[in-house]
Amino acid sequence: MDILGQKHNYENSRWKLAANYFDRKNIRFLGNYFWDNSVAWKNKWKDSDPKKGEAFFGSSTIFTPCVDGWHLVKFIWLVDVFSAVILFESFRAVFLLIC
C-alpha cells in the first residue's frame, strides 16, 4: 500500500514495470490506469468526473477494491488480518502433545 500510495515510490517500483507491461499488451484494467494512484481514483466515476456520479453501483463505496489497485491491496490486507484474528488457534496444545 505504501508503494502504491506515494507517487515517488510507485514510479521506482516493480508495480510500475508490471503496469507498463500490461499497458503495452493492451490490458488496460491491469495497467497504469488501475495501479497508478494519481489516476486510478478516476475509475470510480462516470467519464472520470465525480459530478456525473458513480461509474457503477457502489464503485465509490463497497466495490472500491474493484476500481483501483491501492484499495485492492488494502482489502486483501484487511481480509488477511481479520482472518488471522478469527482463525487464531493457540499452539500451546500442540506443544503439550509433543512434549
Secondary structure, DSSP 8 states (H G I E B T S, - for coil): -HHHHSHHHHHTSHHHHHHHHHHHTT-GGGSHHHH-HHHHGGGGBGGG-GGG-BSSTTTTTTTGGGT-HHHHHHHHHHHHHHHHHHS---SHHHHHHH-
